[in-house]
Amino acid sequence: MSLARGLVHRLASRSNRDGEDRNLTPLIEFDGEAYVLMTPQLAGVARKDLGVLAGSVAEQRQSIVAPIDFLIAGFYDETT
């Protein structure tokens, strides 16, 4: 089964991190560059509206999921 919509994080240049809560905007690596994961700007997007897959950051799953947990719960669960 596949969902019709996906949850999308915007990636921003490091200069966009100024003033942002670092719990919600961790740095992740993609294609050899560091980017800010803009969790406050999460969006549900129809899969049909997404472009061509540019790559994967699956190996950084914990860095991606932790800010979502923080957004929902207000704290990190450091045991996972």
Backbone atoms as SQL, in Angstrom:
CREATE TABLE atoms (id INTEGER PRIMARY KEY, chain TEXT, resi INTEGER, resn TEXT, atom TEXT, x REAL, y REAL, z REAL);
INSERT INTO atoms VALUES
  (1, 'A', 1, 'MET', 'N', 0.841, -1.182, 0.000),
  (2, 'A', 1, 'MET', 'CA', 0.000, 0.000, 0.000),
  (3, 'A', 1, 'MET', 'C', 0.881, 1.239, 0.000),
  (4, 'A', 2, 'SER', 'N', 0.487, 2.230, -0.731),
  (5, 'A', 2, 'SER', 'CA', 1.220, 3.488, -0.795),
  (6, 'A', 2, 'SER', 'C', 0.254, 4.632, -0.506),
  (7, 'A', 3, 'LEU', 'N', 0.704, 5.575, 0.281),
  (8, 'A', 3, 'LEU', 'CA', -0.125, 6.738, 0.580),
  (9, 'A', 3, 'LEU', 'C', -0.167, 7.678, -0.614),
  (10, 'A', 4, 'ALA', 'N', -1.278, 8.353, -0.793),
  (11, 'A', 4, 'ALA', 'CA', -1.421, 9.287, -1.904),
  (12, 'A', 4, 'ALA', 'C', -0.657, 10.585, -1.652),
  (13, 'A', 5, 'ARG', 'N', -0.393, 10.859, -0.372),
  (14, 'A', 5, 'ARG', 'CA', 0.333, 12.082, -0.016),
  (15, 'A', 5, 'ARG', 'C', 1.568, 11.702, 0.780),
  (16, 'A', 6, 'GLY', 'N', 2.574, 12.545, 0.697),
  (17, 'A', 6, 'GLY', 'CA', 3.791, 12.344, 1.468),
  (18, 'A', 6, 'GLY', 'C', 4.093, 13.576, 2.299),
  (19, 'A', 7, 'LEU', 'N', 4.759, 13.380, 3.414),
  (20, 'A', 7, 'LEU', 'CA', 5.183, 14.481, 4.271),
  (21, 'A', 7, 'LEU', 'C', 6.532, 14.960, 3.766),
  (22, 'A', 8, 'VAL', 'N', 6.628, 16.230, 3.431),
  (23, 'A', 8, 'VAL', 'CA', 7.825, 16.770, 2.791),
  (24, 'A', 8, 'VAL', 'C', 8.480, 17.824, 3.677),
  (25, 'A', 9, 'HIS', 'N', 9.788, 17.664, 3.869),
  (26, 'A', 9, 'HIS', 'CA', 10.619, 18.658, 4.551),
  (27, 'A', 9, 'HIS', 'C', 11.279, 19.525, 3.484),
  (28, 'A', 10, 'ARG', 'N', 11.326, 20.800, 3.714),
  (29, 'A', 10, 'ARG', 'CA', 12.105, 21.676, 2.839),
  (30, 'A', 10, 'ARG', 'C', 13.543, 21.665, 3.328),
  (31, 'A', 11, 'LEU', 'N', 14.488, 21.590, 2.415),
  (32, 'A', 11, 'LEU', 'CA', 15.901, 21.731, 2.747),
  (33, 'A', 11, 'LEU', 'C', 16.314, 23.150, 2.392),
  (34, 'A', 12, 'ALA', 'N', 17.047, 23.789, 3.295),
  (35, 'A', 12, 'ALA', 'CA', 17.482, 25.168, 3.075),
  (36, 'A', 12, 'ALA', 'C', 18.987, 25.262, 3.252),
  (37, 'A', 13, 'SER', 'N', 19.557, 26.310, 2.718),
  (38, 'A', 13, 'SER', 'CA', 20.991, 26.526, 2.914),
  (39, 'A', 13, 'SER', 'C', 21.258, 26.841, 4.384),
  (40, 'A', 14, 'ARG', 'N', 22.477, 26.619, 4.816),
  (41, 'A', 14, 'ARG', 'CA', 22.836, 26.820, 6.226),
  (42, 'A', 14, 'ARG', 'C', 22.576, 28.249, 6.685),
  (43, 'A', 15, 'SER', 'N', 22.655, 29.207, 5.794),
  (44, 'A', 15, 'SER', 'CA', 22.448, 30.612, 6.174),
  (45, 'A', 15, 'SER', 'C', 21.015, 30.871, 6.636),
  (46, 'A', 16, 'ASN', 'N', 20.076, 30.008, 6.280),
  (47, 'A', 16, 'ASN', 'CA', 18.675, 30.157, 6.698),
  (48, 'A', 16, 'ASN', 'C', 18.424, 29.673, 8.117),
  (49, 'A', 17, 'ARG', 'N', 19.440, 29.180, 8.785),
  (50, 'A', 17, 'ARG', 'CA', 19.263, 28.624, 10.126),
  (51, 'A', 17, 'ARG', 'C', 19.296, 29.698, 11.213),
  (52, 'A', 18, 'ASP', 'N', 19.781, 30.868, 10.911),
  (53, 'A', 18, 'ASP', 'CA', 19.882, 31.932, 11.907),
  (54, 'A', 18, 'ASP', 'C', 18.518, 32.222, 12.518),
  (55, 'A', 19, 'GLY', 'N', 18.454, 32.216, 13.834),
  (56, 'A', 19, 'GLY', 'CA', 17.227, 32.519, 14.546),
  (57, 'A', 19, 'GLY', 'C', 16.252, 31.365, 14.653),
  (58, 'A', 20, 'GLU', 'N', 16.508, 30.273, 13.990),
  (59, 'A', 20, 'GLU', 'CA', 15.620, 29.110, 14.056),
  (60, 'A', 20, 'GLU', 'C', 15.986, 28.238, 15.256),
  (61, 'A', 21, 'ASP', 'N', 14.997, 27.574, 15.828),
  (62, 'A', 21, 'ASP', 'CA', 15.217, 26.635, 16.930),
  (63, 'A', 21, 'ASP', 'C', 15.984, 25.436, 16.399),
  (64, 'A', 22, 'ARG', 'N', 17.157, 25.204, 16.925),
  (65, 'A', 22, 'ARG', 'CA', 18.014, 24.133, 16.404),
  (66, 'A', 22, 'ARG', 'C', 17.461, 22.739, 16.699),
  (67, 'A', 23, 'ASN', 'N', 16.550, 22.634, 17.664),
  (68, 'A', 23, 'ASN', 'CA', 15.883, 21.342, 17.884),
  (69, 'A', 23, 'ASN', 'C', 14.989, 20.981, 16.700),
  (70, 'A', 24, 'LEU', 'N', 14.496, 22.000, 16.023),
  (71, 'A', 24, 'LEU', 'CA', 13.579, 21.785, 14.903),
  (72, 'A', 24, 'LEU', 'C', 14.257, 21.888, 13.542),
  (73, 'A', 25, 'THR', 'N', 15.493, 22.388, 13.529),
  (74, 'A', 25, 'THR', 'CA', 16.173, 22.615, 12.252),
  (75, 'A', 25, 'THR', 'C', 17.581, 22.018, 12.265),
  (76, 'A', 26, 'PRO', 'N', 17.679, 20.691, 12.339),
  (77, 'A', 26, 'PRO', 'CA', 19.009, 20.072, 12.352),
  (78, 'A', 26, 'PRO', 'C', 19.674, 20.167, 10.978),
  (79, 'A', 27, 'LEU', 'N', 20.973, 20.006, 10.989),
  (80, 'A', 27, 'LEU', 'CA', 21.711, 19.917, 9.731),
  (81, 'A', 27, 'LEU', 'C', 21.720, 18.470, 9.264),
  (82, 'A', 28, 'ILE', 'N', 21.508, 18.267, 7.979),
  (83, 'A', 28, 'ILE', 'CA', 21.661, 16.938, 7.390),
  (84, 'A', 28, 'ILE', 'C', 22.520, 17.079, 6.138),
  (85, 'A', 29, 'GLU', 'N', 23.126, 15.975, 5.761),
  (86, 'A', 29, 'GLU', 'CA', 23.985, 15.948, 4.572),
  (87, 'A', 29, 'GLU', 'C', 23.205, 15.379, 3.389),
  (88, 'A', 30, 'PHE', 'N', 23.352, 16.043, 2.262),
  (89, 'A', 30, 'PHE', 'CA', 22.775, 15.531, 1.021),
  (90, 'A', 30, 'PHE', 'C', 23.702, 15.896, -0.126),
  (91, 'A', 31, 'ASP', 'N', 24.105, 14.906, -0.871),
  (92, 'A', 31, 'ASP', 'CA', 24.954, 15.109, -2.042),
  (93, 'A', 31, 'ASP', 'C', 26.225, 15.886, -1.688),
  (94, 'A', 32, 'GLY', 'N', 26.797, 15.563, -0.506),
  (95, 'A', 32, 'GLY', 'CA', 28.053, 16.164, -0.085),
  (96, 'A', 32, 'GLY', 'C', 27.949, 17.558, 0.503),
  (97, 'A', 33, 'GLU', 'N', 26.739, 18.071, 0.659),
  (98, 'A', 33, 'GLU', 'CA', 26.526, 19.413, 1.213),
  (99, 'A', 33, 'GLU', 'C', 25.678, 19.322, 2.474),
  (100, 'A', 34, 'ALA', 'N', 25.885, 20.260, 3.401),
  (101, 'A', 34, 'ALA', 'CA', 25.062, 20.341, 4.611),
  (102, 'A', 34, 'ALA', 'C', 23.881, 21.275, 4.349),
  (103, 'A', 35, 'TYR', 'N', 22.702, 20.813, 4.729),
  (104, 'A', 35, 'TYR', 'CA', 21.482, 21.600, 4.580),
  (105, 'A', 35, 'TYR', 'C', 20.737, 21.641, 5.909),
  (106, 'A', 36, 'VAL', 'N', 19.914, 22.660, 6.073),
  (107, 'A', 36, 'VAL', 'CA', 19.042, 22.775, 7.234),
  (108, 'A', 36, 'VAL', 'C', 17.719, 22.095, 6.900),
  (109, 'A', 37, 'LEU', 'N', 17.293, 21.199, 7.768),
  (110, 'A', 37, 'LEU', 'CA', 16.005, 20.533, 7.623),
  (111, 'A', 37, 'LEU', 'C', 14.961, 21.446, 8.267),
  (112, 'A', 38, 'MET', 'N', 14.087, 22.023, 7.486),
  (113, 'A', 38, 'MET', 'CA', 13.148, 23.037, 7.966),
  (114, 'A', 38, 'MET', 'C', 11.848, 22.391, 8.469),
  (115, 'A', 39, 'THR', 'N', 11.932, 21.744, 9.625),
  (116, 'A', 39, 'THR', 'CA', 10.779, 21.051, 10.200),
  (117, 'A', 39, 'THR', 'C', 9.574, 21.968, 10.405),
  (118, 'A', 40, 'PRO', 'N', 9.749, 23.247, 10.804),
  (119, 'A', 40, 'PRO', 'CA', 8.567, 24.102, 10.958),
  (120, 'A', 40, 'PRO', 'C', 7.779, 24.301, 9.663),
  (121, 'A', 41, 'GLN', 'N', 8.371, 23.937, 8.537),
  (122, 'A', 41, 'GLN', 'CA', 7.705, 24.119, 7.248),
  (123, 'A', 41, 'GLN', 'C', 7.276, 22.792, 6.618),
  (124, 'A', 42, 'LEU', 'N', 7.065, 21.767, 7.452),
  (125, 'A', 42, 'LEU', 'CA', 6.577, 20.480, 6.939),
  (126, 'A', 42, 'LEU', 'C', 5.295, 20.688, 6.136),
  (127, 'A', 43, 'ALA', 'N', 5.143, 19.906, 5.085),
  (128, 'A', 43, 'ALA', 'CA', 3.938, 20.021, 4.264),
  (129, 'A', 43, 'ALA', 'C', 3.528, 18.652, 3.745),
  (130, 'A', 44, 'GLY', 'N', 2.244, 18.440, 3.670),
  (131, 'A', 44, 'GLY', 'CA', 1.718, 17.252, 3.013),
  (132, 'A', 44, 'GLY', 'C', 1.558, 17.557, 1.532),
  (133, 'A', 45, 'VAL', 'N', 2.175, 16.744, 0.698),
  (134, 'A', 45, 'VAL', 'CA', 2.169, 16.991, -0.744),
  (135, 'A', 45, 'VAL', 'C', 1.698, 15.724, -1.457),
  (136, 'A', 46, 'ALA', 'N', 0.829, 15.902, -2.428),
  (137, 'A', 46, 'ALA', 'CA', 0.379, 14.763, -3.231),
  (138, 'A', 46, 'ALA', 'C', 1.574, 14.178, -3.972),
  (139, 'A', 47, 'ARG', 'N', 1.717, 12.867, -3.906),
  (140, 'A', 47, 'ARG', 'CA', 2.855, 12.212, -4.569),
  (141, 'A', 47, 'ARG', 'C', 2.910, 12.537, -6.062),
  (142, 'A', 48, 'LYS', 'N', 1.761, 12.700, -6.679),
  (143, 'A', 48, 'LYS', 'CA', 1.738, 13.006, -8.112),
  (144, 'A', 48, 'LYS', 'C', 2.319, 14.386, -8.402),
  (145, 'A', 49, 'ASP', 'N', 2.384, 15.256, -7.387),
  (146, 'A', 49, 'ASP', 'CA', 2.924, 16.604, -7.567),
  (147, 'A', 49, 'ASP', 'C', 4.420, 16.696, -7.285),
  (148, 'A', 50, 'LEU', 'N', 4.999, 15.614, -6.780),
  (149, 'A', 50, 'LEU', 'CA', 6.433, 15.614, -6.507),
  (150, 'A', 50, 'LEU', 'C', 7.198, 15.369, -7.800),
  (151, 'A', 51, 'GLY', 'N', 8.358, 15.965, -7.890),
  (152, 'A', 51, 'GLY', 'CA', 9.195, 15.783, -9.075),
  (153, 'A', 51, 'GLY', 'C', 9.975, 14.487, -9.012),
  (154, 'A', 52, 'VAL', 'N', 11.005, 14.424, -9.805),
  (155, 'A', 52, 'VAL', 'CA', 11.879, 13.261, -9.883),
  (156, 'A', 52, 'VAL', 'C', 12.668, 13.131, -8.582),
  (157, 'A', 53, 'LEU', 'N', 12.806, 11.911, -8.089),
  (158, 'A', 53, 'LEU', 'CA', 13.573, 11.645, -6.879),
  (159, 'A', 53, 'LEU', 'C', 15.019, 12.088, -7.084),
  (160, 'A', 54, 'ALA', 'N', 15.503, 12.953, -6.191),
  (161, 'A', 54, 'ALA', 'CA', 16.860, 13.494, -6.319),
  (162, 'A', 54, 'ALA', 'C', 17.881, 12.663, -5.565),
  (163, 'A', 55, 'GLY', 'N', 17.426, 11.827, -4.640),
  (164, 'A', 55, 'GLY', 'CA', 18.342, 11.013, -3.852),
  (165, 'A', 55, 'GLY', 'C', 17.659, 10.570, -2.577),
  (166, 'A', 56, 'SER', 'N', 18.451, 10.095, -1.633),
  (167, 'A', 56, 'SER', 'CA', 17.905, 9.585, -0.378),
  (168, 'A', 56, 'SER', 'C', 18.744, 10.059, 0.804),
  (169, 'A', 57, 'VAL', 'N', 18.061, 10.317, 1.894),
  (170, 'A', 57, 'VAL', 'CA', 18.731, 10.628, 3.163),
  (171, 'A', 57, 'VAL', 'C', 18.266, 9.636, 4.227),
  (172, 'A', 58, 'ALA', 'N', 17.860, 8.446, 3.787),
  (173, 'A', 58, 'ALA', 'CA', 17.311, 7.427, 4.685),
  (174, 'A', 58, 'ALA', 'C', 18.265, 7.074, 5.820),
  (175, 'A', 59, 'GLU', 'N', 19.558, 7.117, 5.568),
  (176, 'A', 59, 'GLU', 'CA', 20.532, 6.779, 6.607),
  (177, 'A', 59, 'GLU', 'C', 20.567, 7.821, 7.725),
  (178, 'A', 60, 'GLN', 'N', 19.909, 8.960, 7.520),
  (179, 'A', 60, 'GLN', 'CA', 19.848, 10.018, 8.531),
  (180, 'A', 60, 'GLN', 'C', 18.463, 10.085, 9.175),
  (181, 'A', 61, 'ARG', 'N', 17.768, 8.956, 9.154),
  (182, 'A', 61, 'ARG', 'CA', 16.392, 8.888, 9.638),
  (183, 'A', 61, 'ARG', 'C', 16.224, 9.484, 11.030),
  (184, 'A', 62, 'GLN', 'N', 17.093, 9.150, 11.972),
  (185, 'A', 62, 'GLN', 'CA', 16.953, 9.651, 13.338),
  (186, 'A', 62, 'GLN', 'C', 17.019, 11.178, 13.373),
  (187, 'A', 63, 'SER', 'N', 17.899, 11.760, 12.587),
  (188, 'A', 63, 'SER', 'CA', 18.014, 13.221, 12.531),
  (189, 'A', 63, 'SER', 'C', 16.779, 13.861, 11.914),
  (190, 'A', 64, 'ILE', 'N', 16.062, 13.113, 11.095),
  (191, 'A', 64, 'ILE', 'CA', 14.852, 13.615, 10.448),
  (192, 'A', 64, 'ILE', 'C', 13.632, 13.458, 11.355),
  (193, 'A', 65, 'VAL', 'N', 13.527, 12.329, 12.035),
  (194, 'A', 65, 'VAL', 'CA', 12.359, 12.036, 12.870),
  (195, 'A', 65, 'VAL', 'C', 12.412, 12.768, 14.219),
  (196, 'A', 66, 'ALA', 'N', 13.593, 12.953, 14.783),
  (197, 'A', 66, 'ALA', 'CA', 13.716, 13.585, 16.107),
  (198, 'A', 66, 'ALA', 'C', 13.069, 14.971, 16.167),
  (199, 'A', 67, 'PRO', 'N', 13.247, 15.843, 15.181),
  (200, 'A', 67, 'PRO', 'CA', 12.581, 17.143, 15.253),
  (201, 'A', 67, 'PRO', 'C', 11.055, 17.049, 15.170),
  (202, 'A', 68, 'ILE', 'N', 10.542, 16.033, 14.463),
  (203, 'A', 68, 'ILE', 'CA', 9.090, 15.845, 14.411),
  (204, 'A', 68, 'ILE', 'C', 8.586, 15.418, 15.787),
  (205, 'A', 69, 'ASP', 'N', 9.308, 14.519, 16.446),
  (206, 'A', 69, 'ASP', 'CA', 8.967, 14.135, 17.818),
  (207, 'A', 69, 'ASP', 'C', 8.988, 15.354, 18.734),
  (208, 'A', 70, 'PHE', 'N', 10.004, 16.192, 18.578),
  (209, 'A', 70, 'PHE', 'CA', 10.114, 17.400, 19.400),
  (210, 'A', 70, 'PHE', 'C', 8.942, 18.337, 19.134),
  (211, 'A', 71, 'LEU', 'N', 8.559, 18.472, 17.882),
  (212, 'A', 71, 'LEU', 'CA', 7.440, 19.333, 17.508),
  (213, 'A', 71, 'LEU', 'C', 6.142, 18.867, 18.161),
  (214, 'A', 72, 'ILE', 'N', 5.942, 17.550, 18.213),
  (215, 'A', 72, 'ILE', 'CA', 4.719, 16.983, 18.778),
  (216, 'A', 72, 'ILE', 'C', 4.757, 16.947, 20.302),
  (217, 'A', 73, 'ALA', 'N', 5.866, 16.455, 20.866),
  (218, 'A', 73, 'ALA', 'CA', 5.941, 16.212, 22.307),
  (219, 'A', 73, 'ALA', 'C', 6.615, 17.334, 23.095),
  (220, 'A', 74, 'GLY', 'N', 7.412, 18.149, 22.436),
  (221, 'A', 74, 'GLY', 'CA', 8.107, 19.230, 23.134),
  (222, 'A', 74, 'GLY', 'C', 9.428, 18.814, 23.751),
  (223, 'A', 75, 'PHE', 'N', 9.832, 17.570, 23.524),
  (224, 'A', 75, 'PHE', 'CA', 11.123, 17.091, 24.025),
  (225, 'A', 75, 'PHE', 'C', 11.565, 15.918, 23.168),
  (226, 'A', 76, 'TYR', 'N', 12.870, 15.637, 23.242),
  (227, 'A', 76, 'TYR', 'CA', 13.421, 14.480, 22.533),
  (228, 'A', 76, 'TYR', 'C', 13.393, 13.266, 23.437),
  (229, 'A', 77, 'ASP', 'N', 13.117, 12.117, 22.860),
  (230, 'A', 77, 'ASP', 'CA', 13.289, 10.847, 23.560),
  (231, 'A', 77, 'ASP', 'C', 14.674, 10.348, 23.201),
  (232, 'A', 78, 'GLU', 'N', 15.629, 10.577, 24.077),
  (233, 'A', 78, 'GLU', 'CA', 17.023, 10.248, 23.785),
  (234, 'A', 78, 'GLU', 'C', 17.320, 8.764, 23.911),
  (235, 'A', 79, 'THR', 'N', 16.320, 7.951, 24.264),
  (236, 'A', 79, 'THR', 'CA', 16.548, 6.512, 24.401),
  (237, 'A', 79, 'THR', 'C', 16.407, 5.781, 23.078),
  (238, 'A', 80, 'THR', 'N', 15.872, 6.452, 22.042),
  (239, 'A', 80, 'THR', 'CA', 15.688, 5.783, 20.746),
  (240, 'A', 80, 'THR', 'C', 16.795, 6.112, 19.799);
